């Protein structure tokens, strides 16, 4: 059964929302700029209900995801603010005023999994088309782009060996109690006290005592892990896989050394990587690398994607330019990059980076100097959007979150343009009114 479609007939006893609000509001104008039929067609395959009631409307899910990333809101906040704000209801496709939440906030989590990365890219592509219709950029603006990478940090605490070991022990003890396993000893009193003592030793720079206490903490964690592992045969097949994954991650944390590569930094997020981007104030960031492509002049995001595995920046350039051409329907001809992409060539695209000397005219030098314009765009995506911290689970969550952050940035740019246009109209009307009064 396909998704629910809105009823076209009017209601004699209710007044429609568009008859009660200001139709010149920027959100209403933005809703009219977006081609919702195209999004419905591309998303409907993901919203097919095999049994039970019809699936949720793709227009509603797309509108809520747009609003969530444009205004930096959680799932609960975007659903409940949609009840309070009639302009948000118009944006999500409601015909009449709604006084109850249209969906449960947890439905957004399931909808993101249904959509996947390919359908979410359609949301980003539609914001590019809406920006063209709103006059934010011209169609030819995509021929000249800026490409850069940043780190999208995961929602996790700073990885400390004592905390990771204590979390492993606590998870194993809870899992054993949940499945009815009898542990010889759970160390619920000794282990937390030992973990806190390790932090005190580190703060006092008593590193010899700290390392000794850390070795002591590994022993109870290993004992609990082996105790649970011996009783795996008594657990049902459905729960055994989850327990085996937890035991595997615990064994990995117990065996890893400070200088090892591909370490496990979060028990709940094994995909997290340690990235060094050369920042003095933050030498290491824990998350995933994200490649971002913006237009050279206006800074509109035409491509954003997570790059797991911490690849070399130059190796991501060809894919970034190819995907930007697919999403915007215009192939980039000039790409401005930083020195991290030095030595990389792409067929049909001229690559410029700071430090080039041969054949660089004054105009090209000014164009290359504008490469740093992507830095404030990334800063706004982190400060005003949700790129600074990713709460979605797994590598798929990283990919979806990066694309939606780019779509949210584009929507904020379009709304800023529409607000400016609306303000200019108000100023013109006020000037006309003052002129008429003075003439009278």
C-alpha positions as a LaTeX table, in Angstrom:
\begin{tabular}{lrrr}
\hline
Residue & $x$ (\AA) & $y$ (\AA) & $z$ (\AA) \\
\hline
Unk1 & 0.00 & 0.00 & 0.00 \\
Unk2 & 1.43 & 3.36 & $-1.02$ \\
Unk3 & 1.73 & 6.47 & 1.11 \\
Unk4 & $-1.28$ & 8.50 & 2.11 \\
Unk5 & $-2.26$ & 11.28 & $-0.28$ \\
Unk6 & $-3.81$ & 14.55 & 0.95 \\
Unk7 & $-7.53$ & 15.01 & 0.35 \\
Unk8 & $-8.18$ & 17.54 & $-2.41$ \\
Unk9 & $-11.78$ & 18.37 & $-1.43$ \\
Unk10 & $-12.39$ & 21.36 & 0.81 \\
Unk11 & $-14.06$ & 21.25 & 4.20 \\
Unk12 & $-17.18$ & 23.38 & 4.54 \\
Unk13 & $-16.75$ & 23.80 & 8.29 \\
Unk14 & $-13.01$ & 24.60 & 8.37 \\
Unk15 & $-10.93$ & 27.34 & 6.85 \\
Unk16 & $-7.75$ & 26.33 & 5.08 \\
Unk17 & $-4.38$ & 27.34 & 6.50 \\
Unk18 & $-3.40$ & 29.45 & 3.50 \\
Unk19 & $-6.46$ & 31.65 & 4.09 \\
Unk20 & $-5.31$ & 32.43 & 7.65 \\
Unk21 & $-1.61$ & 33.20 & 7.25 \\
Unk22 & 0.62 & 35.67 & 5.43 \\
Unk23 & 1.29 & 34.15 & 2.02 \\
Unk24 & 4.37 & 36.36 & 1.59 \\
Unk25 & 6.12 & 34.68 & 4.50 \\
Unk26 & 9.54 & 33.28 & 3.45 \\
Unk27 & 8.60 & 29.71 & 4.43 \\
Unk28 & 5.49 & 29.81 & 2.29 \\
Unk29 & 7.52 & 31.17 & $-0.62$ \\
Unk30 & 10.13 & 28.45 & $-0.08$ \\
Unk31 & 7.44 & 25.75 & $-0.05$ \\
Unk32 & 6.22 & 27.04 & $-3.42$ \\
Unk33 & 9.76 & 26.94 & $-4.85$ \\
Unk34 & 10.32 & 23.24 & $-4.04$ \\
Unk35 & 9.06 & 20.67 & $-6.53$ \\
Unk36 & 7.30 & 18.35 & $-4.09$ \\
Unk37 & 5.92 & 16.14 & $-6.86$ \\
Unk38 & 9.46 & 15.24 & $-7.89$ \\
Unk39 & 10.36 & 14.36 & $-4.31$ \\
Unk40 & 7.17 & 12.29 & $-3.90$ \\
Unk41 & 8.02 & 10.33 & $-7.04$ \\
Unk42 & 11.60 & 9.63 & $-5.95$ \\
Unk43 & 10.71 & 8.81 & $-2.32$ \\
Unk44 & 7.51 & 6.83 & $-2.82$ \\
Unk45 & 9.39 & 3.56 & $-3.41$ \\
Unk46 & 10.83 & 3.85 & 0.11 \\
Unk47 & 7.40 & 4.54 & 1.63 \\
Unk48 & 5.47 & 1.46 & 0.54 \\
Unk49 & 3.63 & $-0.35$ & 3.34 \\
Unk50 & 3.50 & $-4.10$ & 2.78 \\
Unk51 & 0.80 & $-4.60$ & 5.38 \\
Unk52 & $-1.26$ & $-2.56$ & 7.81 \\
Unk53 & $-2.08$ & 1.10 & 7.43 \\
Unk54 & $-0.75$ & 3.26 & 4.57 \\
Unk55 & 2.80 & 4.58 & 4.85 \\
Unk56 & 3.55 & 8.14 & 5.98 \\
Unk57 & 3.38 & 10.87 & 3.36 \\
Unk58 & 6.80 & 11.50 & 1.73 \\
Unk59 & 5.99 & 15.23 & 1.65 \\
Unk60 & 5.62 & 15.26 & 5.45 \\
Unk61 & 8.90 & 13.40 & 6.05 \\
Unk62 & 10.81 & 15.53 & 3.54 \\
Unk63 & 9.43 & 18.74 & 5.04 \\
Unk64 & 10.30 & 17.71 & 8.60 \\
Unk65 & 13.84 & 16.70 & 7.60 \\
Unk66 & 14.30 & 20.02 & 5.80 \\
Unk67 & 13.10 & 22.00 & 8.84 \\
Unk68 & 15.13 & 19.91 & 11.26 \\
Unk69 & 18.43 & 20.60 & 9.51 \\
Unk70 & 17.64 & 24.17 & 8.57 \\
Unk71 & 16.93 & 25.19 & 12.18 \\
Unk72 & 19.20 & 22.69 & 14.06 \\
Unk73 & 16.48 & 20.77 & 15.91 \\
Unk74 & 16.14 & 17.27 & 17.33 \\
Unk75 & 13.47 & 14.81 & 16.22 \\
Unk76 & 11.22 & 15.70 & 19.17 \\
Unk77 & 11.65 & 19.45 & 18.73 \\
Unk78 & 10.87 & 19.53 & 15.03 \\
Unk79 & 7.68 & 17.45 & 15.48 \\
Unk80 & 6.33 & 19.48 & 18.41 \\
Unk81 & 7.27 & 22.87 & 16.98 \\
Unk82 & 5.42 & 21.83 & 13.84 \\
Unk83 & 2.26 & 21.68 & 15.96 \\
Unk84 & 2.87 & 25.20 & 17.29 \\
Unk85 & 3.86 & 26.88 & 14.00 \\
Unk86 & 1.22 & 27.11 & 11.23 \\
Unk87 & 3.86 & 28.12 & 8.67 \\
Unk88 & 5.69 & 24.87 & 9.32 \\
Unk89 & 2.44 & 22.99 & 8.76 \\
Unk90 & 2.01 & 24.66 & 5.38 \\
Unk91 & 5.60 & 23.75 & 4.53 \\
Unk92 & 4.98 & 20.08 & 5.35 \\
Unk93 & 1.85 & 19.97 & 3.18 \\
Unk94 & $-0.98$ & 20.32 & 5.70 \\
Unk95 & $-4.20$ & 21.85 & 4.37 \\
Unk96 & $-5.91$ & 22.60 & 7.69 \\
Unk97 & $-4.59$ & 23.57 & 11.10 \\
Unk98 & $-3.40$ & 20.53 & 13.06 \\
Unk99 & $-3.46$ & 20.41 & 16.86 \\
Unk100 & $-1.79$ & 17.01 & 17.29 \\
Unk101 & 1.66 & 15.81 & 16.18 \\
Unk102 & 1.41 & 14.27 & 12.69 \\
Unk103 & 3.83 & 11.44 & 13.58 \\
Unk104 & 5.75 & 10.13 & 16.54 \\
Unk105 & 9.33 & 11.50 & 16.66 \\
Unk106 & 10.69 & 7.95 & 16.43 \\
Unk107 & 9.13 & 7.69 & 12.96 \\
Unk108 & 11.83 & 10.03 & 11.64 \\
Unk109 & 14.46 & 7.47 & 12.62 \\
Unk110 & 12.71 & 4.71 & 10.70 \\
Unk111 & 12.09 & 7.04 & 7.75 \\
Unk112 & 15.78 & 7.89 & 7.46 \\
Unk113 & 16.61 & 4.19 & 7.35 \\
Unk114 & 13.97 & 3.66 & 4.68 \\
Unk115 & 15.24 & 6.51 & 2.54 \\
Unk116 & 18.92 & 5.62 & 2.52 \\
Unk117 & 21.66 & 7.80 & 1.11 \\
Unk118 & 20.42 & 7.79 & $-2.50$ \\
Unk119 & 16.97 & 9.20 & $-1.68$ \\
Unk120 & 18.44 & 11.75 & 0.73 \\
Unk121 & 20.65 & 13.03 & $-2.09$ \\
Unk122 & 17.43 & 13.86 & $-3.96$ \\
Unk123 & 16.56 & 16.22 & $-1.09$ \\
Unk124 & 19.89 & 17.99 & $-1.56$ \\
Unk125 & 19.45 & 18.12 & $-5.34$ \\
Unk126 & 16.02 & 19.74 & $-4.92$ \\
Unk127 & 17.46 & 22.48 & $-2.71$ \\
Unk128 & 19.92 & 23.30 & $-5.51$ \\
Unk129 & 17.06 & 23.61 & $-7.99$ \\
Unk130 & 15.08 & 25.73 & $-5.52$ \\
Unk131 & 18.09 & 28.02 & $-5.11$ \\
Unk132 & 18.17 & 28.51 & $-8.88$ \\
Unk133 & 14.45 & 29.34 & $-8.96$ \\
Unk134 & 14.87 & 31.79 & $-6.07$ \\
Unk135 & 17.76 & 33.56 & $-7.80$ \\
Unk136 & 20.33 & 32.65 & $-5.15$ \\
Unk137 & 22.63 & 31.26 & $-7.84$ \\
Unk138 & 22.63 & 31.07 & $-11.60$ \\
Unk139 & 22.67 & 27.78 & $-13.47$ \\
Unk140 & 26.21 & 28.53 & $-14.65$ \\
Unk141 & 27.48 & 29.12 & $-11.10$ \\
Unk142 & 28.10 & 25.40 & $-10.62$ \\
Unk143 & 30.78 & 25.44 & $-13.33$ \\
Unk144 & 33.18 & 26.96 & $-10.79$ \\
Unk145 & 33.33 & 25.20 & $-7.40$ \\
Unk146 & 35.39 & 24.99 & $-4.21$ \\
Unk147 & 36.15 & 21.59 & $-2.66$ \\
Unk148 & 37.33 & 20.97 & 0.89 \\
Unk149 & 37.09 & 18.41 & 3.68 \\
Unk150 & 36.18 & 18.67 & 7.35 \\
Unk151 & 35.45 & 16.37 & 10.28 \\
Unk152 & 31.92 & 15.52 & 11.39 \\
Unk153 & 32.33 & 14.47 & 15.01 \\
Unk154 & 30.30 & 11.64 & 16.47 \\
Unk155 & 28.15 & 11.99 & 19.58 \\
Unk156 & 30.55 & 10.36 & 22.01 \\
Unk157 & 32.69 & 11.15 & 25.03 \\
Unk158 & 36.43 & 11.70 & 24.64 \\
Unk159 & 37.94 & 8.19 & 24.43 \\
Unk160 & 39.82 & 7.32 & 27.63 \\
Unk161 & 41.02 & 3.78 & 28.32 \\
Unk162 & 39.58 & 3.66 & 31.84 \\
Unk163 & 36.16 & 4.88 & 30.68 \\
Unk164 & 36.06 & 2.44 & 27.76 \\
Unk165 & 36.98 & $-0.47$ & 30.01 \\
Unk166 & 34.37 & 0.49 & 32.60 \\
Unk167 & 31.70 & 0.85 & 29.91 \\
Unk168 & 32.54 & $-2.61$ & 28.59 \\
Unk169 & 32.22 & $-4.14$ & 32.04 \\
Unk170 & 28.92 & $-2.33$ & 32.76 \\
Unk171 & 27.42 & $-3.41$ & 29.41 \\
Unk172 & 28.48 & $-7.02$ & 29.96 \\
Unk173 & 26.98 & $-7.09$ & 33.46 \\
Unk174 & 23.67 & $-5.65$ & 32.23 \\
Unk175 & 23.58 & $-8.07$ & 29.29 \\
Unk176 & 24.19 & $-11.00$ & 31.63 \\
Unk177 & 21.35 & $-9.91$ & 33.91 \\
Unk178 & 19.04 & $-9.43$ & 30.93 \\
Unk179 & 19.67 & $-12.97$ & 29.65 \\
Unk180 & 19.66 & $-14.63$ & 33.06 \\
Unk181 & 23.37 & $-15.47$ & 33.19 \\
Unk182 & 24.97 & $-16.00$ & 36.60 \\
Unk183 & 28.29 & $-14.18$ & 36.99 \\
Unk184 & 30.85 & $-15.23$ & 39.57 \\
Unk185 & 31.51 & $-11.58$ & 40.36 \\
Unk186 & 30.34 & $-8.36$ & 38.70 \\
Unk187 & 32.80 & $-5.88$ & 40.30 \\
Unk188 & 30.09 & $-3.21$ & 40.57 \\
Unk189 & 31.85 & $-1.62$ & 43.55 \\
Unk190 & 35.55 & $-2.05$ & 42.80 \\
Unk191 & 35.69 & $-1.20$ & 39.07 \\
Unk192 & 33.96 & 2.24 & 39.12 \\
Unk193 & 36.06 & 3.29 & 42.10 \\
Unk194 & 39.23 & 2.17 & 40.32 \\
Unk195 & 38.25 & 4.02 & 37.13 \\
Unk196 & 37.74 & 7.27 & 39.03 \\
Unk197 & 41.08 & 6.79 & 40.80 \\
Unk198 & 42.80 & 6.49 & 37.41 \\
Unk199 & 41.41 & 9.90 & 36.49 \\
Unk200 & 42.78 & 11.39 & 39.70 \\
Unk201 & 46.22 & 9.94 & 39.06 \\
Unk202 & 46.20 & 11.37 & 35.53 \\
Unk203 & 45.14 & 14.81 & 36.79 \\
Unk204 & 47.99 & 14.75 & 39.33 \\
Unk205 & 50.42 & 13.62 & 36.58 \\
Unk206 & 51.25 & 10.49 & 38.54 \\
Unk207 & 51.45 & 8.41 & 35.39 \\
Unk208 & 53.25 & 5.41 & 36.91 \\
Unk209 & 50.43 & 4.91 & 39.41 \\
Unk210 & 47.87 & 5.57 & 36.66 \\
Unk211 & 49.31 & 2.83 & 34.40 \\
Unk212 & 49.43 & 0.40 & 37.30 \\
Unk213 & 45.78 & 1.07 & 38.18 \\
Unk214 & 44.84 & 0.72 & 34.51 \\
Unk215 & 46.45 & $-2.72$ & 34.39 \\
Unk216 & 44.52 & $-3.61$ & 37.52 \\
Unk217 & 41.24 & $-2.50$ & 35.89 \\
Unk218 & 41.81 & $-4.73$ & 32.86 \\
Unk219 & 41.70 & $-7.85$ & 35.03 \\
Unk220 & 38.04 & $-7.61$ & 36.23 \\
Unk221 & 36.89 & $-6.59$ & 32.75 \\
Unk222 & 38.55 & $-9.66$ & 31.26 \\
Unk223 & 37.10 & $-11.92$ & 33.95 \\
Unk224 & 33.55 & $-10.70$ & 33.34 \\
Unk225 & 34.01 & $-11.04$ & 29.58 \\
Unk226 & 35.26 & $-14.64$ & 29.85 \\
Unk227 & 32.50 & $-15.50$ & 32.32 \\
Unk228 & 29.84 & $-14.33$ & 29.84 \\
Unk229 & 31.62 & $-16.04$ & 26.94 \\
Unk230 & 31.54 & $-19.42$ & 28.73 \\
Unk231 & 27.75 & $-19.21$ & 29.03 \\
Unk232 & 26.97 & $-18.25$ & 25.43 \\
Unk233 & 25.57 & $-21.70$ & 24.64 \\
Unk234 & 22.71 & $-21.14$ & 27.10 \\
Unk235 & 21.55 & $-17.99$ & 25.26 \\
Unk236 & 19.01 & $-18.11$ & 22.44 \\
Unk237 & 20.26 & $-17.72$ & 18.87 \\
Unk238 & 18.66 & $-14.30$ & 18.42 \\
Unk239 & 20.44 & $-12.78$ & 21.41 \\
Unk240 & 23.70 & $-14.65$ & 20.95 \\
Unk241 & 24.80 & $-12.51$ & 18.01 \\
Unk242 & 24.46 & $-9.26$ & 20.00 \\
Unk243 & 26.40 & $-10.78$ & 22.90 \\
Unk244 & 29.14 & $-12.01$ & 20.58 \\
Unk245 & 29.47 & $-8.52$ & 19.08 \\
Unk246 & 29.76 & $-7.01$ & 22.57 \\
Unk247 & 32.37 & $-9.60$ & 23.57 \\
Unk248 & 34.33 & $-8.96$ & 20.36 \\
Unk249 & 34.43 & $-5.22$ & 20.97 \\
Unk250 & 35.45 & $-5.76$ & 24.61 \\
Unk251 & 38.28 & $-8.06$ & 23.55 \\
Unk252 & 39.38 & $-5.47$ & 21.01 \\
Unk253 & 39.49 & $-2.73$ & 23.68 \\
Unk254 & 41.40 & $-4.99$ & 26.08 \\
Unk255 & 44.06 & $-5.83$ & 23.51 \\
Unk256 & 44.62 & $-2.46$ & 21.81 \\
Unk257 & 47.73 & $-0.43$ & 22.61 \\
Unk258 & 48.20 & 3.38 & 22.67 \\
Unk259 & 50.15 & 3.41 & 19.37 \\
Unk260 & 47.91 & 0.95 & 17.50 \\
Unk261 & 46.06 & 1.87 & 14.32 \\
Unk262 & 42.33 & 1.27 & 13.73 \\
Unk263 & 41.57 & 1.45 & 17.43 \\
Unk264 & 38.06 & 1.27 & 18.86 \\
Unk265 & 37.20 & 4.68 & 20.30 \\
Unk266 & 33.53 & 4.17 & 21.23 \\
Unk267 & 31.77 & 1.01 & 22.31 \\
Unk268 & 28.48 & 2.02 & 20.65 \\
Unk269 & 30.10 & 3.38 & 17.45 \\
Unk270 & 32.89 & 1.16 & 16.08 \\
Unk271 & 32.99 & 3.23 & 12.87 \\
Unk272 & 34.48 & 6.26 & 14.66 \\
Unk273 & 37.95 & 7.29 & 13.44 \\
Unk274 & 40.65 & 9.50 & 14.96 \\
Unk275 & 41.38 & 12.39 & 12.58 \\
Unk276 & 44.16 & 14.96 & 12.91 \\
Unk277 & 43.31 & 18.08 & 10.87 \\
Unk278 & 46.19 & 20.24 & 12.08 \\
Unk279 & 44.23 & 22.39 & 14.53 \\
Unk280 & 46.24 & 23.73 & 17.45 \\
Unk281 & 43.24 & 23.98 & 19.76 \\
Unk282 & 41.97 & 20.50 & 18.88 \\
Unk283 & 44.75 & 18.17 & 17.70 \\
Unk284 & 42.46 & 15.16 & 17.28 \\
Unk285 & 38.79 & 14.84 & 16.36 \\
Unk286 & 36.75 & 11.66 & 16.56 \\
Unk287 & 34.19 & 11.04 & 13.84 \\
Unk288 & 34.37 & 10.75 & 10.07 \\
Unk289 & 35.83 & 12.87 & 7.30 \\
Unk290 & 33.28 & 14.74 & 5.14 \\
Unk291 & 33.94 & 16.14 & 1.67 \\
Unk292 & 32.01 & 19.32 & 0.82 \\
Unk293 & 31.68 & 21.09 & $-2.53$ \\
Unk294 & 30.26 & 24.62 & $-2.79$ \\
Unk295 & 29.81 & 27.11 & $-5.60$ \\
Unk296 & 32.71 & 29.52 & $-5.94$ \\
Unk297 & 30.79 & 32.78 & $-5.65$ \\
Unk298 & 27.74 & 32.20 & $-3.43$ \\
Unk299 & 28.81 & 29.22 & $-1.32$ \\
Unk300 & 25.80 & 27.00 & $-2.06$ \\
Unk301 & 26.46 & 23.34 & $-1.21$ \\
Unk302 & 26.24 & 21.19 & $-4.33$ \\
Unk303 & 27.65 & 18.02 & $-2.77$ \\
Unk304 & 28.39 & 16.63 & 0.69 \\
Unk305 & 29.27 & 13.09 & 1.65 \\
Unk306 & 31.04 & 11.21 & 4.42 \\
Unk307 & 34.36 & 9.57 & 3.53 \\
Unk308 & 34.96 & 6.61 & 5.88 \\
Unk309 & 38.46 & 5.28 & 6.18 \\
Unk310 & 40.12 & 8.72 & 6.39 \\
Unk311 & 41.19 & 8.82 & 2.72 \\
Unk312 & 43.73 & 11.29 & 1.37 \\
Unk313 & 41.94 & 14.51 & 0.38 \\
Unk314 & 43.14 & 14.36 & $-3.22$ \\
Unk315 & 41.70 & 10.89 & $-3.72$ \\
Unk316 & 38.18 & 12.21 & $-3.02$ \\
Unk317 & 38.28 & 15.02 & $-5.60$ \\
Unk318 & 37.19 & 13.03 & $-8.67$ \\
Unk319 & 34.15 & 11.60 & $-6.86$ \\
Unk320 & 33.23 & 15.02 & $-5.43$ \\
Unk321 & 33.22 & 16.66 & $-8.86$ \\
Unk322 & 31.35 & 13.76 & $-10.47$ \\
Unk323 & 28.59 & 13.75 & $-7.87$ \\
Unk324 & 28.31 & 17.56 & $-7.95$ \\
Unk325 & 27.67 & 17.30 & $-11.71$ \\
Unk326 & 24.97 & 14.66 & $-11.12$ \\
Unk327 & 23.13 & 16.60 & $-8.41$ \\
Unk328 & 23.25 & 20.00 & $-10.13$ \\
Unk329 & 22.95 & 18.80 & $-13.77$ \\
Unk330 & 25.95 & 21.01 & $-14.63$ \\
Unk331 & 29.50 & 19.68 & $-14.91$ \\
Unk332 & 32.10 & 21.75 & $-13.01$ \\
Unk333 & 34.84 & 23.15 & $-15.22$ \\
Unk334 & 37.04 & 24.82 & $-12.57$ \\
Unk335 & 37.74 & 23.51 & $-9.07$ \\
Unk336 & 39.55 & 25.56 & $-6.41$ \\
Unk337 & 41.16 & 23.42 & $-3.70$ \\
Unk338 & 43.75 & 23.75 & $-0.94$ \\
Unk339 & 47.28 & 22.34 & $-0.89$ \\
Unk340 & 46.01 & 18.99 & 0.37 \\
Unk341 & 44.83 & 18.22 & $-3.18$ \\
Unk342 & 48.19 & 19.10 & $-4.76$ \\
Unk343 & 49.19 & 16.95 & $-7.72$ \\
Unk344 & 45.68 & 15.60 & $-8.45$ \\
Unk345 & 44.21 & 15.92 & $-11.94$ \\
Unk346 & 40.65 & 15.28 & $-13.15$ \\
Unk347 & 39.72 & 14.92 & $-16.82$ \\
Unk348 & 37.87 & 17.94 & $-18.18$ \\
Unk349 & 38.30 & 20.03 & $-14.99$ \\
Unk350 & 40.96 & 22.65 & $-14.30$ \\
Unk351 & 42.33 & 22.33 & $-10.77$ \\
Unk352 & 43.80 & 25.39 & $-9.04$ \\
Unk353 & 45.33 & 25.58 & $-5.58$ \\
Unk354 & 47.37 & 28.18 & $-3.66$ \\
Unk355 & 51.06 & 28.18 & $-4.53$ \\
Unk356 & 50.69 & 27.91 & $-8.31$ \\
Unk357 & 52.96 & 30.30 & $-10.18$ \\
Unk358 & 53.16 & 29.38 & $-13.86$ \\
Unk359 & 50.40 & 30.83 & $-16.03$ \\
Unk360 & 48.53 & 32.44 & $-13.14$ \\
Unk361 & 47.06 & 35.81 & $-14.16$ \\
Unk362 & 45.73 & 38.47 & $-11.83$ \\
Unk363 & 42.16 & 37.25 & $-12.33$ \\
Unk364 & 43.11 & 33.65 & $-11.59$ \\
Unk365 & 45.01 & 34.75 & $-8.51$ \\
Unk366 & 41.92 & 36.54 & $-7.19$ \\
Unk367 & 39.81 & 33.46 & $-7.94$ \\
Unk368 & 42.25 & 31.18 & $-6.09$ \\
Unk369 & 42.35 & 33.57 & $-3.16$ \\
Unk370 & 38.62 & 33.06 & $-2.72$ \\
Unk371 & 39.18 & 29.38 & $-1.85$ \\
Unk372 & 38.93 & 30.28 & 1.84 \\
Unk373 & 35.27 & 31.27 & 1.31 \\
Unk374 & 34.32 & 27.65 & 1.94 \\
Unk375 & 35.63 & 27.86 & 5.52 \\
Unk376 & 32.83 & 30.15 & 6.84 \\
Unk377 & 30.31 & 27.97 & 4.96 \\
Unk378 & 31.56 & 24.94 & 6.87 \\
Unk379 & 31.54 & 27.00 & 10.06 \\
Unk380 & 27.88 & 27.94 & 9.54 \\
Unk381 & 27.00 & 24.31 & 8.82 \\
Unk382 & 28.50 & 23.43 & 12.21 \\
Unk383 & 27.30 & 26.42 & 14.24 \\
Unk384 & 23.86 & 27.00 & 12.67 \\
Unk385 & 23.26 & 23.47 & 11.42 \\
Unk386 & 23.94 & 19.99 & 12.76 \\
Unk387 & 27.32 & 19.18 & 11.21 \\
Unk388 & 29.21 & 19.73 & 14.46 \\
Unk389 & 27.83 & 16.56 & 16.10 \\
Unk390 & 26.26 & 13.50 & 14.54 \\
Unk391 & 23.74 & 11.56 & 16.63 \\
Unk392 & 22.76 & 9.04 & 13.94 \\
Unk393 & 23.90 & 5.44 & 14.26 \\
Unk394 & 26.40 & 3.63 & 12.06 \\
Unk395 & 28.14 & 4.44 & 8.80 \\
Unk396 & 24.75 & 4.89 & 7.09 \\
Unk397 & 23.85 & 7.50 & 9.70 \\
Unk398 & 27.09 & 9.36 & 8.92 \\
Unk399 & 26.33 & 9.39 & 5.19 \\
Unk400 & 22.71 & 10.55 & 5.61 \\
Unk401 & 23.60 & 13.21 & 8.18 \\
Unk402 & 26.29 & 14.80 & 5.99 \\
Unk403 & 23.93 & 15.13 & 3.00 \\
Unk404 & 21.09 & 16.56 & 5.09 \\
Unk405 & 23.44 & 19.12 & 6.66 \\
Unk406 & 24.22 & 20.37 & 3.15 \\
Unk407 & 20.51 & 20.60 & 2.35 \\
Unk408 & 19.87 & 22.54 & 5.57 \\
Unk409 & 22.63 & 25.03 & 4.69 \\
Unk410 & 21.07 & 25.63 & 1.26 \\
Unk411 & 17.63 & 26.21 & 2.80 \\
Unk412 & 19.05 & 28.82 & 5.18 \\
Unk413 & 20.59 & 30.64 & 2.22 \\
Unk414 & 17.30 & 30.61 & 0.31 \\
Unk415 & 15.34 & 31.81 & 3.34 \\
Unk416 & 17.84 & 34.63 & 3.86 \\
Unk417 & 17.33 & 35.71 & 0.25 \\
Unk418 & 13.53 & 35.54 & 0.57 \\
Unk419 & 13.58 & 37.55 & 3.83 \\
Unk420 & 15.70 & 40.24 & 2.17 \\
Unk421 & 13.31 & 40.40 & $-0.78$ \\
Unk422 & 10.32 & 40.63 & 1.57 \\
Unk423 & 12.01 & 43.43 & 3.54 \\
Unk424 & 12.70 & 45.37 & 0.34 \\
Unk425 & 9.02 & 45.13 & $-0.60$ \\
Unk426 & 7.98 & 46.45 & 2.81 \\
Unk427 & 10.43 & 49.35 & 2.52 \\
Unk428 & 9.11 & 50.21 & $-0.93$ \\
Unk429 & 5.51 & 50.15 & 0.33 \\
Unk430 & 6.40 & 52.38 & 3.28 \\
Unk431 & 8.17 & 54.84 & 1.00 \\
Unk432 & 5.12 & 54.96 & $-1.29$ \\
Unk433 & 2.89 & 55.60 & 1.72 \\
Unk434 & 5.09 & 58.39 & 3.02 \\
Unk435 & 5.20 & 59.99 & $-0.44$ \\
Unk436 & 1.40 & 59.88 & $-0.68$ \\
Unk437 & 1.04 & 61.45 & 2.77 \\
Unk438 & 3.47 & 64.23 & 1.97 \\
Unk439 & 1.71 & 64.95 & $-1.31$ \\
Unk440 & $-1.65$ & 65.15 & 0.49 \\
\hline
\end{tabular}
